[in-house]
Amino acid sequence: MTISKQEARNRATRNWAQWRLLIANMVTYRDLYFMDDDDIAEANAALDIHIENERKEMNRNRK
C-alpha cells in the first residue's frame, strides 16, 4: 500500500534537513545513510553559507 500524499508531505517535512541536501545535490542517498545528525546539521549550515555567498555575489554584479 502506498502512503497518502499528506503522509508523504509530513515525512518530507519531518526529514527536510536530509531532503534539502539531496535536492541541492550536495550528497547522495547513500551518503546520508552514513551521516549522523551533526554531519547533516553542518552540511545544511554549509549550504546556507554557500547560498548567502552566491546572493552577495549576485548583488555585487548588479551594481
Phi and psi restraints in degrees (range 20) as a CNS / XPLOR table:
assign (resid 1 and name C) (resid 2 and name N)
       (resid 2 and name CA) (resid 2 and name C) 1.0 -83.4 20.0 2
assign (resid 2 and name N) (resid 2 and name CA)
       (resid 2 and name C) (resid 3 and name N) 1.0 143.2 20.0 2
assign (resid 2 and name C) (resid 3 and name N)
       (resid 3 and name CA) (resid 3 and name C) 1.0 -71.3 20.0 2
assign (resid 3 and name N) (resid 3 and name CA)
       (resid 3 and name C) (resid 4 and name N) 1.0 157.7 20.0 2
assign (resid 3 and name C) (resid 4 and name N)
       (resid 4 and name CA) (resid 4 and name C) 1.0 -73.4 20.0 2
assign (resid 4 and name N) (resid 4 and name CA)
       (resid 4 and name C) (resid 5 and name N) 1.0 163.0 20.0 2
assign (resid 4 and name C) (resid 5 and name N)
       (resid 5 and name CA) (resid 5 and name C) 1.0 -59.8 20.0 2
assign (resid 5 and name N) (resid 5 and name CA)
       (resid 5 and name C) (resid 6 and name N) 1.0 -38.4 20.0 2
assign (resid 5 and name C) (resid 6 and name N)
       (resid 6 and name CA) (resid 6 and name C) 1.0 -66.5 20.0 2
assign (resid 6 and name N) (resid 6 and name CA)
       (resid 6 and name C) (resid 7 and name N) 1.0 -42.1 20.0 2
assign (resid 6 and name C) (resid 7 and name N)
       (resid 7 and name CA) (resid 7 and name C) 1.0 -66.1 20.0 2
assign (resid 7 and name N) (resid 7 and name CA)
       (resid 7 and name C) (resid 8 and name N) 1.0 -38.9 20.0 2
assign (resid 7 and name C) (resid 8 and name N)
       (resid 8 and name CA) (resid 8 and name C) 1.0 -62.1 20.0 2
assign (resid 8 and name N) (resid 8 and name CA)
       (resid 8 and name C) (resid 9 and name N) 1.0 -42.6 20.0 2
assign (resid 8 and name C) (resid 9 and name N)
       (resid 9 and name CA) (resid 9 and name C) 1.0 -64.2 20.0 2
assign (resid 9 and name N) (resid 9 and name CA)
       (resid 9 and name C) (resid 10 and name N) 1.0 -42.6 20.0 2
assign (resid 9 and name C) (resid 10 and name N)
       (resid 10 and name CA) (resid 10 and name C) 1.0 -59.8 20.0 2
assign (resid 10 and name N) (resid 10 and name CA)
       (resid 10 and name C) (resid 11 and name N) 1.0 -44.3 20.0 2
assign (resid 10 and name C) (resid 11 and name N)
       (resid 11 and name CA) (resid 11 and name C) 1.0 -65.0 20.0 2
assign (resid 11 and name N) (resid 11 and name CA)
       (resid 11 and name C) (resid 12 and name N) 1.0 -43.1 20.0 2
assign (resid 11 and name C) (resid 12 and name N)
       (resid 12 and name CA) (resid 12 and name C) 1.0 -62.2 20.0 2
assign (resid 12 and name N) (resid 12 and name CA)
       (resid 12 and name C) (resid 13 and name N) 1.0 -40.3 20.0 2
assign (resid 12 and name C) (resid 13 and name N)
       (resid 13 and name CA) (resid 13 and name C) 1.0 -64.6 20.0 2
assign (resid 13 and name N) (resid 13 and name CA)
       (resid 13 and name C) (resid 14 and name N) 1.0 -45.5 20.0 2
assign (resid 13 and name C) (resid 14 and name N)
       (resid 14 and name CA) (resid 14 and name C) 1.0 -62.5 20.0 2
assign (resid 14 and name N) (resid 14 and name CA)
       (resid 14 and name C) (resid 15 and name N) 1.0 -34.6 20.0 2
assign (resid 14 and name C) (resid 15 and name N)
       (resid 15 and name CA) (resid 15 and name C) 1.0 -107.8 20.0 2
assign (resid 15 and name N) (resid 15 and name CA)
       (resid 15 and name C) (resid 16 and name N) 1.0 24.7 20.0 2
assign (resid 15 and name C) (resid 16 and name N)
       (resid 16 and name CA) (resid 16 and name C) 1.0 -56.5 20.0 2
assign (resid 16 and name N) (resid 16 and name CA)
       (resid 16 and name C) (resid 17 and name N) 1.0 -38.1 20.0 2
assign (resid 16 and name C) (resid 17 and name N)
       (resid 17 and name CA) (resid 17 and name C) 1.0 -57.4 20.0 2
assign (resid 17 and name N) (resid 17 and name CA)
       (resid 17 and name C) (resid 18 and name N) 1.0 -37.9 20.0 2
assign (resid 17 and name C) (resid 18 and name N)
       (resid 18 and name CA) (resid 18 and name C) 1.0 -75.4 20.0 2
assign (resid 18 and name N) (resid 18 and name CA)
       (resid 18 and name C) (resid 19 and name N) 1.0 -47.1 20.0 2
assign (resid 18 and name C) (resid 19 and name N)
       (resid 19 and name CA) (resid 19 and name C) 1.0 -61.5 20.0 2
assign (resid 19 and name N) (resid 19 and name CA)
       (resid 19 and name C) (resid 20 and name N) 1.0 -37.1 20.0 2
assign (resid 19 and name C) (resid 20 and name N)
       (resid 20 and name CA) (resid 20 and name C) 1.0 -58.9 20.0 2
assign (resid 20 and name N) (resid 20 and name CA)
       (resid 20 and name C) (resid 21 and name N) 1.0 -43.2 20.0 2
assign (resid 20 and name C) (resid 21 and name N)
       (resid 21 and name CA) (resid 21 and name C) 1.0 -66.5 20.0 2
assign (resid 21 and name N) (resid 21 and name CA)
       (resid 21 and name C) (resid 22 and name N) 1.0 -38.1 20.0 2
assign (resid 21 and name C) (resid 22 and name N)
       (resid 22 and name CA) (resid 22 and name C) 1.0 -66.0 20.0 2
assign (resid 22 and name N) (resid 22 and name CA)
       (resid 22 and name C) (resid 23 and name N) 1.0 -46.1 20.0 2
assign (resid 22 and name C) (resid 23 and name N)
       (resid 23 and name CA) (resid 23 and name C) 1.0 -62.8 20.0 2
assign (resid 23 and name N) (resid 23 and name CA)
       (resid 23 and name C) (resid 24 and name N) 1.0 -35.6 20.0 2
assign (resid 23 and name C) (resid 24 and name N)
       (resid 24 and name CA) (resid 24 and name C) 1.0 -79.5 20.0 2
assign (resid 24 and name N) (resid 24 and name CA)
       (resid 24 and name C) (resid 25 and name N) 1.0 -0.5 20.0 2
assign (resid 24 and name C) (resid 25 and name N)
       (resid 25 and name CA) (resid 25 and name C) 1.0 59.3 20.0 2
assign (resid 25 and name N) (resid 25 and name CA)
       (resid 25 and name C) (resid 26 and name N) 1.0 30.2 20.0 2
assign (resid 25 and name C) (resid 26 and name N)
       (resid 26 and name CA) (resid 26 and name C) 1.0 -81.5 20.0 2
assign (resid 26 and name N) (resid 26 and name CA)
       (resid 26 and name C) (resid 27 and name N) 1.0 -31.7 20.0 2
assign (resid 26 and name C) (resid 27 and name N)
       (resid 27 and name CA) (resid 27 and name C) 1.0 -140.3 20.0 2
assign (resid 27 and name N) (resid 27 and name CA)
       (resid 27 and name C) (resid 28 and name N) 1.0 167.5 20.0 2
assign (resid 27 and name C) (resid 28 and name N)
       (resid 28 and name CA) (resid 28 and name C) 1.0 -101.5 20.0 2
assign (resid 28 and name N) (resid 28 and name CA)
       (resid 28 and name C) (resid 29 and name N) 1.0 167.4 20.0 2
assign (resid 28 and name C) (resid 29 and name N)
       (resid 29 and name CA) (resid 29 and name C) 1.0 -59.0 20.0 2
assign (resid 29 and name N) (resid 29 and name CA)
       (resid 29 and name C) (resid 30 and name N) 1.0 -39.3 20.0 2
assign (resid 29 and name C) (resid 30 and name N)
       (resid 30 and name CA) (resid 30 and name C) 1.0 -63.9 20.0 2
assign (resid 30 and name N) (resid 30 and name CA)
       (resid 30 and name C) (resid 31 and name N) 1.0 -42.2 20.0 2
assign (resid 30 and name C) (resid 31 and name N)
       (resid 31 and name CA) (resid 31 and name C) 1.0 -56.1 20.0 2
assign (resid 31 and name N) (resid 31 and name CA)
       (resid 31 and name C) (resid 32 and name N) 1.0 -44.7 20.0 2
assign (resid 31 and name C) (resid 32 and name N)
       (resid 32 and name CA) (resid 32 and name C) 1.0 -59.2 20.0 2
assign (resid 32 and name N) (resid 32 and name CA)
       (resid 32 and name C) (resid 33 and name N) 1.0 -33.5 20.0 2
assign (resid 32 and name C) (resid 33 and name N)
       (resid 33 and name CA) (resid 33 and name C) 1.0 -58.8 20.0 2
assign (resid 33 and name N) (resid 33 and name CA)
       (resid 33 and name C) (resid 34 and name N) 1.0 -34.8 20.0 2
assign (resid 33 and name C) (resid 34 and name N)
       (resid 34 and name CA) (resid 34 and name C) 1.0 -94.1 20.0 2
assign (resid 34 and name N) (resid 34 and name CA)
       (resid 34 and name C) (resid 35 and name N) 1.0 -4.1 20.0 2
assign (resid 34 and name C) (resid 35 and name N)
       (resid 35 and name CA) (resid 35 and name C) 1.0 -89.9 20.0 2
assign (resid 35 and name N) (resid 35 and name CA)
       (resid 35 and name C) (resid 36 and name N) 1.0 139.7 20.0 2
assign (resid 35 and name C) (resid 36 and name N)
       (resid 36 and name CA) (resid 36 and name C) 1.0 -94.1 20.0 2
assign (resid 36 and name N) (resid 36 and name CA)
       (resid 36 and name C) (resid 37 and name N) 1.0 177.9 20.0 2
assign (resid 36 and name C) (resid 37 and name N)
       (resid 37 and name CA) (resid 37 and name C) 1.0 -59.7 20.0 2
assign (resid 37 and name N) (resid 37 and name CA)
       (resid 37 and name C) (resid 38 and name N) 1.0 -36.3 20.0 2
assign (resid 37 and name C) (resid 38 and name N)
       (resid 38 and name CA) (resid 38 and name C) 1.0 -66.3 20.0 2
assign (resid 38 and name N) (resid 38 and name CA)
       (resid 38 and name C) (resid 39 and name N) 1.0 -41.3 20.0 2
assign (resid 38 and name C) (resid 39 and name N)
       (resid 39 and name CA) (resid 39 and name C) 1.0 -61.0 20.0 2
assign (resid 39 and name N) (resid 39 and name CA)
       (resid 39 and name C) (resid 40 and name N) 1.0 -43.6 20.0 2
assign (resid 39 and name C) (resid 40 and name N)
       (resid 40 and name CA) (resid 40 and name C) 1.0 -64.9 20.0 2
assign (resid 40 and name N) (resid 40 and name CA)
       (resid 40 and name C) (resid 41 and name N) 1.0 -42.4 20.0 2
assign (resid 40 and name C) (resid 41 and name N)
       (resid 41 and name CA) (resid 41 and name C) 1.0 -63.8 20.0 2
assign (resid 41 and name N) (resid 41 and name CA)
       (resid 41 and name C) (resid 42 and name N) 1.0 -43.3 20.0 2
assign (resid 41 and name C) (resid 42 and name N)
       (resid 42 and name CA) (resid 42 and name C) 1.0 -65.2 20.0 2
assign (resid 42 and name N) (resid 42 and name CA)
       (resid 42 and name C) (resid 43 and name N) 1.0 -41.6 20.0 2
assign (resid 42 and name C) (resid 43 and name N)
       (resid 43 and name CA) (resid 43 and name C) 1.0 -63.5 20.0 2
assign (resid 43 and name N) (resid 43 and name CA)
       (resid 43 and name C) (resid 44 and name N) 1.0 -39.3 20.0 2
assign (resid 43 and name C) (resid 44 and name N)
       (resid 44 and name CA) (resid 44 and name C) 1.0 -67.2 20.0 2
assign (resid 44 and name N) (resid 44 and name CA)
       (resid 44 and name C) (resid 45 and name N) 1.0 -38.2 20.0 2
assign (resid 44 and name C) (resid 45 and name N)
       (resid 45 and name CA) (resid 45 and name C) 1.0 -63.5 20.0 2
assign (resid 45 and name N) (resid 45 and name CA)
       (resid 45 and name C) (resid 46 and name N) 1.0 -41.2 20.0 2
assign (resid 45 and name C) (resid 46 and name N)
       (resid 46 and name CA) (resid 46 and name C) 1.0 -63.6 20.0 2
assign (resid 46 and name N) (resid 46 and name CA)
       (resid 46 and name C) (resid 47 and name N) 1.0 -39.8 20.0 2
assign (resid 46 and name C) (resid 47 and name N)
       (resid 47 and name CA) (resid 47 and name C) 1.0 -63.9 20.0 2
assign (resid 47 and name N) (resid 47 and name CA)
       (resid 47 and name C) (resid 48 and name N) 1.0 -41.5 20.0 2
assign (resid 47 and name C) (resid 48 and name N)
       (resid 48 and name CA) (resid 48 and name C) 1.0 -59.4 20.0 2
assign (resid 48 and name N) (resid 48 and name CA)
       (resid 48 and name C) (resid 49 and name N) 1.0 -45.7 20.0 2
assign (resid 48 and name C) (resid 49 and name N)
       (resid 49 and name CA) (resid 49 and name C) 1.0 -60.9 20.0 2
assign (resid 49 and name N) (resid 49 and name CA)
       (resid 49 and name C) (resid 50 and name N) 1.0 -44.6 20.0 2
assign (resid 49 and name C) (resid 50 and name N)
       (resid 50 and name CA) (resid 50 and name C) 1.0 -60.3 20.0 2
assign (resid 50 and name N) (resid 50 and name CA)
       (resid 50 and name C) (resid 51 and name N) 1.0 -44.9 20.0 2
assign (resid 50 and name C) (resid 51 and name N)
       (resid 51 and name CA) (resid 51 and name C) 1.0 -64.0 20.0 2
assign (resid 51 and name N) (resid 51 and name CA)
       (resid 51 and name C) (resid 52 and name N) 1.0 -43.3 20.0 2
assign (resid 51 and name C) (resid 52 and name N)
       (resid 52 and name CA) (resid 52 and name C) 1.0 -59.8 20.0 2
assign (resid 52 and name N) (resid 52 and name CA)
       (resid 52 and name C) (resid 53 and name N) 1.0 -44.9 20.0 2
assign (resid 52 and name C) (resid 53 and name N)
       (resid 53 and name CA) (resid 53 and name C) 1.0 -64.6 20.0 2
assign (resid 53 and name N) (resid 53 and name CA)
       (resid 53 and name C) (resid 54 and name N) 1.0 -39.3 20.0 2
assign (resid 53 and name C) (resid 54 and name N)
       (resid 54 and name CA) (resid 54 and name C) 1.0 -63.5 20.0 2
assign (resid 54 and name N) (resid 54 and name CA)
       (resid 54 and name C) (resid 55 and name N) 1.0 -41.0 20.0 2
assign (resid 54 and name C) (resid 55 and name N)
       (resid 55 and name CA) (resid 55 and name C) 1.0 -64.6 20.0 2
assign (resid 55 and name N) (resid 55 and name CA)
       (resid 55 and name C) (resid 56 and name N) 1.0 -42.7 20.0 2
assign (resid 55 and name C) (resid 56 and name N)
       (resid 56 and name CA) (resid 56 and name C) 1.0 -60.9 20.0 2
assign (resid 56 and name N) (resid 56 and name CA)
       (resid 56 and name C) (resid 57 and name N) 1.0 -43.6 20.0 2
assign (resid 56 and name C) (resid 57 and name N)
       (resid 57 and name CA) (resid 57 and name C) 1.0 -63.5 20.0 2
assign (resid 57 and name N) (resid 57 and name CA)
       (resid 57 and name C) (resid 58 and name N) 1.0 -41.7 20.0 2
assign (resid 57 and name C) (resid 58 and name N)
       (resid 58 and name CA) (resid 58 and name C) 1.0 -62.6 20.0 2
assign (resid 58 and name N) (resid 58 and name CA)
       (resid 58 and name C) (resid 59 and name N) 1.0 -41.8 20.0 2
assign (resid 58 and name C) (resid 59 and name N)
       (resid 59 and name CA) (resid 59 and name C) 1.0 -65.5 20.0 2
assign (resid 59 and name N) (resid 59 and name CA)
       (resid 59 and name C) (resid 60 and name N) 1.0 -38.9 20.0 2
assign (resid 59 and name C) (resid 60 and name N)
       (resid 60 and name CA) (resid 60 and name C) 1.0 -63.4 20.0 2
assign (resid 60 and name N) (resid 60 and name CA)
       (resid 60 and name C) (resid 61 and name N) 1.0 -39.3 20.0 2
assign (resid 60 and name C) (resid 61 and name N)
       (resid 61 and name CA) (resid 61 and name C) 1.0 -71.9 20.0 2
assign (resid 61 and name N) (resid 61 and name CA)
       (resid 61 and name C) (resid 62 and name N) 1.0 -21.8 20.0 2
assign (resid 61 and name C) (resid 62 and name N)
       (resid 62 and name CA) (resid 62 and name C) 1.0 -78.1 20.0 2
assign (resid 62 and name N) (resid 62 and name CA)
       (resid 62 and name C) (resid 63 and name N) 1.0 -23.8 20.0 2
